Amino acid sequence: MKIAIDPYMFRDLPVDAMVRTVADIGYRWIELSPRAEFMPFFLHPRADDARVAELRKALRDTGTGLSSILPLYRWSSPDEEERRAAVRYWRRMIEVAVELDCPLMNSEFNGRPERAAESEAAFWRSMEELLPVFEREGIALNLEAHPDDFCEVNGPAVDLVRAVNKPWVNYLYCAPHTFHLSGDDPGADIRGMLEYAGDKLGHVHIADSFNHKGSSGLRYILNPPGTPARIHQHLDIGQGEVDWDVFFGVLRDTGFDGVATACVFAWEERARESSAFMLERITKELGA
């Protein structure tokens, strides 16, 4: 198993300084997430040969590696022009992953929940174009259901991953999304959701979150009433309401051997302390 960090809280550091910083904290694996000068959100990658070489050198010099790369593109957009652009961006980032010796890429389903059927159709068109590229280059893929995607709920998301029908396409369970992943089923607890993923569970994102539903449905007051905003946080373990005893217990019971990424985004003013705490806690729980 690999314990990695999403270094988003260090995104304002130059890429070599970011790598040195997380290595100094104690991480040996990095899940590269969007950075404006390298891989921006929803736009064509900016990484050229020089920037790729800079990152390769920083990884080599610090003894760290990329566990995964997490691009975010609108590959399930019901707008066909937008979808085609996303596929182009994906092709370039797959090239970059190969150049960086990174064996795994992660992403979200994307699309629009209010246009779910159209978005799923777009997703499958993109899969038809990109799966041969992933396979040819030897890059595995993990997919997660993100709040505000066309698929936001654990069970249907796992079923979609299984429908891809490739042993190297697996599921990513994001713990801070737990209370969205459960959908409208109050009985959909962490244990049941993780066990439903079963042998397709390849990756977990680890951060805490409050239950936005709460006991009364009024844990948060949002205006205007009825807004479809997808509220969640990415907090240090213990600062929210995720049941960590169950979460880590299931991973231990099932012999989870994928990637566990610390993905706290809430504490940029104490990013080092937060990142060190998360590494210590995950290592303690999973013994890696």
C-alpha positions in Angstrom: 0.0 0.0 0.0 1.1 3.6 -0.7 0.4 6.5 1.5 0.4 9.7 -0.6 -0.5 13.3 -0.2 -2.5 15.6 -2.5 -0.2 18.7 -2.3 -2.9 21.2 -3.3 -2.3 23.3 -0.2 1.3 23.7 -1.4 0.3 24.7 -5.0 1.7 28.2 -4.7 5.2 26.8 -4.2 7.4 26.1 -7.2 7.1 22.5 -8.2 10.5 21.6 -6.9 9.9 23.3 -3.6 6.5 21.6 -3.3 8.2 18.2 -3.7 10.9 19.0 -1.2 8.4 20.2 1.3 6.2 17.1 1.3 9.3 14.9 1.3 10.6 16.8 4.4 7.3 16.2 6.1 7.8 12.5 5.5 5.7 11.6 2.5 7.3 9.3 -0.2 4.3 9.4 -2.6 2.5 12.3 -4.2 -0.8 12.4 -5.9 -0.3 15.3 -8.3 -3.5 17.4 -8.5 -4.2 20.5 -10.6 -1.6 23.3 -10.6 -2.1 26.4 -12.7 1.4 26.2 -14.4 1.3 22.4 -14.9 -2.1 20.9 -15.1 -4.9 23.5 -14.6 -8.5 22.7 -13.9 -10.5 22.0 -17.0 -7.9 23.4 -19.4 -5.2 22.0 -21.7 -2.1 21.0 -19.7 0.6 23.6 -19.5 3.4 21.1 -18.8 6.1 21.3 -21.4 9.3 19.2 -21.6 11.2 21.6 -19.3 8.5 21.5 -16.6 8.2 17.7 -16.8 12.0 17.4 -16.5 11.9 19.8 -13.5 9.4 17.6 -11.7 11.2 14.4 -12.6 14.4 15.8 -11.1 12.7 16.9 -7.9 11.2 13.5 -7.4 14.6 11.8 -8.1 16.5 14.1 -5.8 14.1 13.6 -2.9 13.5 9.9 -3.3 9.8 10.5 -3.8 7.5 9.2 -6.5 4.1 9.9 -8.1 1.5 7.4 -6.8 -1.0 9.0 -9.2 -2.0 12.0 -11.2 -5.5 13.5 -10.8 -6.6 15.6 -13.8 -10.0 17.2 -13.9 -11.6 17.6 -17.4 -15.1 17.8 -18.7 -15.0 14.4 -20.4 -18.6 13.7 -19.6 -20.0 17.0 -20.7 -23.2 16.9 -22.7 -21.7 19.6 -24.8 -19.9 17.6 -27.5 -17.3 20.3 -28.3 -16.4 20.6 -24.6 -16.2 16.8 -24.4 -13.9 16.5 -27.4 -11.6 19.2 -25.9 -11.5 17.2 -22.7 -10.4 14.1 -24.5 -7.6 16.1 -26.1 -6.5 17.3 -22.7 -6.6 13.7 -21.4 -4.4 12.5 -24.2 -1.7 15.0 -23.4 -1.8 14.2 -19.6 -1.5 10.5 -20.3 1.7 11.4 -22.3 2.9 13.4 -19.3 2.1 10.5 -16.9 4.2 8.2 -19.1 7.1 10.7 -19.1 6.9 10.8 -15.3 6.8 7.0 -14.8 3.4 7.4 -13.1 1.4 4.2 -13.4 -2.0 5.5 -12.3 -4.4 8.3 -13.0 -7.5 9.3 -11.1 -10.5 11.4 -12.0 -14.1 12.2 -11.4 -17.1 11.2 -13.5 -17.9 14.8 -14.1 -20.9 15.7 -16.3 -24.1 17.3 -14.9 -26.6 15.7 -12.4 -29.5 17.5 -14.0 -28.5 16.0 -17.4 -27.4 12.6 -16.1 -28.4 10.5 -19.1 -26.8 12.8 -21.6 -23.7 13.0 -19.4 -23.4 9.3 -19.1 -23.6 8.9 -22.8 -20.8 11.4 -23.2 -18.8 9.5 -20.6 -19.0 6.3 -22.6 -18.0 8.1 -25.8 -14.9 9.4 -24.0 -14.2 5.9 -22.6 -14.3 4.4 -26.1 -11.7 6.9 -27.3 -9.4 6.9 -24.2 -9.5 3.3 -22.9 -7.3 2.1 -25.8 -4.8 4.9 -25.0 -4.6 4.0 -21.3 -4.2 0.3 -22.1 -1.5 0.9 -24.7 0.5 3.1 -22.3 0.0 0.8 -19.3 -1.7 3.4 -17.2 -4.4 2.3 -14.7 -7.4 4.5 -14.0 -9.4 5.0 -10.8 -12.8 6.8 -10.9 -14.6 8.6 -8.1 -18.2 9.8 -7.7 -17.9 13.5 -6.8 -20.7 15.8 -5.6 -22.2 17.5 -8.6 -21.2 14.8 -11.0 -23.8 13.0 -13.2 -23.2 10.1 -10.8 -22.9 11.1 -7.1 -23.8 8.0 -5.2 -21.6 5.1 -4.1 -23.6 2.1 -5.4 -24.3 3.4 -8.9 -20.7 4.7 -9.2 -19.3 1.3 -8.3 -21.6 -0.3 -10.9 -20.4 2.1 -13.5 -16.8 1.2 -12.8 -17.6 -2.5 -13.1 -19.4 -1.8 -16.4 -16.2 -0.5 -17.9 -15.1 -4.1 -17.5 -11.4 -3.6 -17.3 -9.3 -5.0 -14.5 -7.2 -1.9 -14.4 -10.1 0.5 -14.0 -11.1 0.7 -10.4 -13.1 2.7 -7.8 -11.9 5.6 -5.6 -13.8 6.1 -2.4 -13.4 9.7 -1.1 -14.1 9.7 2.6 -15.0 13.5 2.8 -17.7 12.8 0.3 -19.2 10.1 2.5 -22.5 11.9 3.3 -23.1 12.6 -0.4 -22.1 9.1 -1.5 -24.8 7.6 0.8 -27.4 9.4 -1.3 -30.9 9.4 0.2 -30.4 6.1 2.0 -29.8 6.7 5.7 -28.7 3.1 6.1 -25.9 3.5 3.6 -23.0 3.5 6.0 -19.3 3.5 5.4 -18.9 -0.2 5.9 -21.7 -1.1 3.5 -20.3 1.3 0.8 -16.7 0.1 1.1 -17.8 -3.5 1.1 -20.0 -2.9 -1.9 -16.9 -1.6 -3.8 -15.2 -4.8 -2.8 -12.4 -5.9 -5.1 -12.8 -2.8 -7.3 -11.7 -0.5 -4.4 -8.3 0.7 -5.6 -7.9 4.0 -3.9 -9.1 6.0 -0.9 -9.0 9.8 -0.3 -8.7 10.6 3.4 -10.1 13.7 5.0 -12.9 14.5 7.4 -16.2 16.2 6.8 -19.4 17.1 8.6 -22.7 15.4 7.9 -24.4 18.1 5.8 -27.7 16.3 6.3 -27.5 16.2 10.1 -30.3 14.9 12.3 -32.7 17.6 11.3 -31.5 18.4 7.8 -30.5 21.8 9.0 -26.8 21.3 9.8 -26.2 24.1 7.4 -28.4 27.0 6.6 -28.2 27.8 2.9 -29.8 30.6 0.9 -31.9 30.6 -1.2 -33.7 27.6 0.4 -33.5 24.5 -1.8 -30.2 25.4 -3.4 -28.5 22.3 -4.9 -25.1 23.3 -3.5 -23.0 20.3 -2.6 -21.6 21.2 0.8 -18.6 19.3 2.2 -15.2 19.8 3.7 -11.8 18.3 3.5 -10.7 18.5 7.2 -8.1 16.8 9.4 -9.2 13.4 10.7 -11.2 14.0 13.9 -12.5 17.4 13.0 -15.7 16.2 11.3 -18.2 13.3 11.6 -16.8 10.5 9.4 -16.7 7.3 11.3 -12.9 6.6 11.2 -13.1 3.4 13.3 -15.3 1.8 10.7 -13.4 3.3 7.8 -10.0 2.1 8.8 -11.4 -1.1 10.2 -12.9 -2.1 6.9 -9.6 -1.3 5.1 -7.7 -3.5 7.6 -10.2 -6.3 7.5 -10.2 -6.5 3.7 -6.4 -6.1 3.3 -6.6 -2.9 1.3 -3.5 -2.7 -0.8 -4.1 0.3 -3.0 -3.3 4.0 -2.6 -4.4 6.1 0.5 -4.1 9.8 -0.2 -4.3 12.5 2.5 -6.4 15.2 0.9 -7.0 18.0 3.4 -7.6 21.4 1.8 -9.0 23.4 4.7 -5.8 24.6 6.5 -3.5 26.4 4.2 -2.3 28.5 7.1 -1.1 25.3 8.8 -0.5 23.1 5.8 2.7 21.5 7.1 1.2 20.7 10.5 -2.0 19.3 9.0 0.0 17.2 6.5 2.3 15.8 9.1 -0.7 14.9 11.4 -2.5 13.1 8.5 0.6 11.1 7.6 1.1 10.0 11.2 -2.5 9.0 11.7 -2.9 7.1 8.4 0.4 5.3 9.0 -0.8 4.4 12.5 -4.1 3.1 11.3 -2.9 1.2 8.2 0.6 0.2 9.3 2.2 1.2 6.0 
